[in-house]
Amino acid sequence: MTDNSSISNMKNHFDVIVVGAGPAGVSAAISCINNGLNVVLVDSKKKGKIGDKVCGEAISKETSHTASDLLKVQYPRRDEINANVKELVLQTAIDEDHIALPAIGYMVDRHKYGQRLLHNALERGVKLLDQTKVIRAVIKEKKVSGIVIKKLNKKEEELHSKLVIDCSGVRGIVRTTIDESLEPFLYNKFTKSDYASCYREIIELNKEHDLDGKIVLKYEKDIPSPGYIWFFADGKKRLNCGTGFIKEGKNKDKSVKSVYFNAMAKYYHPETYTVLDGRGGNVPIRPPLWNAIAPGLLVAGDAAFHADPLTAEGHGPALLAGFYAGQIANEVIERDEYSTQALWEYNKLIFSSFGSDNARSRILTITLEKLGAENLEFLLKRKVIKQADLTSEGILKKSSVFSLLNRAIRCLPKIGLLVLIKRTINVSKAVAKLCDEYPETPDRFGEWVIKIENLYEKLS
Ligand SMILES: Cc1cc2nc3c(=O)[nH]c(=O)nc-3n(C[C@H](O)[C@H](O)[C@H](O)COP(=O)(O)OP(=O)(O)OC[C@H]3O[C@@H](n4cnc5c(N)ncnc54)[C@H](O)[C@@H]3O)c2cc1C
């Protein structure tokens, strides 16, 4: 094992380079090494800081266990779990107007869990280059064939590989530094409006809270879309709280921190708690990349917009996408083929897994934005949305949410909202159908992507 060694001591040619050692990257690296590939994991953080990320830290039991089984790693374990999650509560400003949904999962210590996954990868033979910043992709012979890196106080260097997997989080450093001409179907932009800016704190209250087992989304009129402040029970006295929104249009200059503190003050006086950690971060809010490959490149996790646009649940999808990327890497390396055509199966795996749900979740987010907190409050107040209509596991089952919205039509007095909701249901169904019919080959992709983007246009 070559762990944390200097580049000069390392061979600079690999089967696979994985950029970023968050959940997507570590999962991709484990998936590759389980297949016997020679893989290097590159991260700008110090080894001991890897996994430390601003997060709500609520993860679904089902997804994390599925990913653990696929990767052959242990499930999240006691020292990594701060609390068990049993319920997701959607609430408005009025406490009585709420719905509680079974949501089985864990509040994890992301840093500890991330470190353990990293150590699992290193024990299996993954090489790590920490404190190494990836600057851009290297393109040779019309394919991504490596990366340019820079270590602290060192000159830029190139690393080469048969395949690169970009797991660099919202920055998407490889994806955004390749030219469109290499793969016109890959979205290679880094645009602020694709992300929600968040601020979150972990706080310790003076006394025990009454949210044991709960993750609460509290919808507030004064918070821009998606419009909630979250309170996740992270222990008997501890809460993980935060908010976030897209900083564009009229919200462009709003301070996320101020919005958070104003909302927070309605629930907990600053003198009743101590802040253990307070930091900002960005969550992707686009639907998953319709195409997450280019010749020699696979993109996974936040770099490919794999987080749920409504709930920000991105840890599980990142683990799954990383696993799939490693499987595809193994197949194409065996065949020694790295074209878009050869890698296409990866896109199909994403859309037959979480991709379709997340694509529809974006539609729900757009609709909530258009409804606004007041109309949502109305829906909850009239008990139009009931627990029995929603999922019995995981966070939100989107298909059920949309069937609920159908019922809402009967209750809404305003005809404009009625039209919006009806349109949402139709668009959601059409998106699900198109995801099921994801093109078998790249030559049908152009036509498919126009159809799916037109559906989103219908809502805007
Ligand atoms: C405020 C907030 C709350 C959230 N709440 C939840 C939640 O409750 N549940 C949930 O499941 N998800 C949540 N998420 C989302 C979740 O954190 C992400 O979806 C998940 O971490 C994505 O994993 P990733 O591996 O794709 O990226 P990341 O975890 O971001 O990892 C990317 C890695 O790449 C490295 N990197 C970046 N650029 C470079 C570069 N140029 N060179 C070298 N290395 C680089 C970084 O150092 C990092 O280690 C939340 C996110 C935020 C911001």
The ligand as an ORCA input file, in Angstrom:
! r2SCAN-3c Opt
* xyz 0 1
  C     -25.745     21.989      4.247
  C     -25.807     20.616      3.670
  C     -26.648     19.669      4.240
  C     -26.702     18.371      3.725
  N     -27.478     17.441      4.362
  C     -27.469     16.164      3.930
  C     -28.158     15.152      4.656
  O     -28.754     15.391      5.719
  N     -28.136     13.883      4.171
  C     -27.457     13.552      3.024
  O     -27.474     12.387      2.612
  N     -26.784     14.507      2.327
  C     -26.758     15.778      2.753
  N     -26.054     16.738      2.069
  C     -25.430     16.385      0.775
  C     -24.186     15.539      0.933
  O     -23.300     16.147      1.847
  C     -23.499     15.394     -0.436
  O     -24.473     15.025     -1.385
  C     -22.393     14.355     -0.437
  O     -21.353     14.720      0.439
  C     -21.828     14.213     -1.855
  O     -20.706     13.392     -1.838
  P     -19.551     13.580     -2.925
  O     -18.564     12.507     -2.646
  O     -20.153     13.670     -4.272
  O     -18.916     15.017     -2.640
  P     -18.197     15.576     -1.348
  O     -18.645     14.896     -0.130
  O     -18.350     17.048     -1.413
  O     -16.658     15.206     -1.583
  C     -15.897     15.844     -2.579
  C     -14.417     15.686     -2.251
  O     -13.657     16.225     -3.346
  C     -12.588     16.989     -2.846
  N     -12.247     18.003     -3.858
  C     -13.032     18.999     -4.343
  N     -12.366     19.718     -5.271
  C     -11.128     19.161     -5.370
  C      -9.983     19.464     -6.154
  N      -9.965     20.475     -7.027
  N      -8.874     18.717     -5.995
  C      -8.855     17.681     -5.112
  N      -9.930     17.352     -4.341
  C     -11.043     18.078     -4.478
  C     -13.130     17.597     -1.554
  O     -12.066     17.939     -0.673
  C     -14.000     16.468     -1.010
  O     -13.282     15.614     -0.136
  C     -25.948     18.034      2.578
  C     -25.102     18.981      2.006
  C     -25.012     20.258      2.544
  C     -24.077     21.257      1.936
*
